[in-house]
Amino acid sequence: MKTVKIRLGGVDEIRAFVNAASMYEYDIDLRGGRYVVDGKSIMGIFSLDLSAPIEMVVYGDKEDELIAKVEKFLV
């Protein structure tokens, strides 16, 4: 398990993030405040407060590979 902070701005960034996250079979959670959503769900991500950085929690064996793909979103 690995946790990093990310920032997602607009629809295009969210779509790019979900496309990258969907390439992996393991679970990815996004935490904003007290809410936790599936990192592969566009609708779930839109339910978070995206004005502040959110936590991405990756539950897998190749976390670094995913983190490298979403590097432009890291805070």
PyMOL commands that set and color helices and strands:
alter all, ss='L'
color gray80, all
select helices_A, chain A and resi 11-21+42-46+63-69+71-73
alter helices_A, ss='H'
color red, helices_A
select strands_A, chain A and resi 2-6+27-32+35-38+54-59
alter strands_A, ss='S'
color yellow, strands_A
deselect
rebuild
show_as cartoon
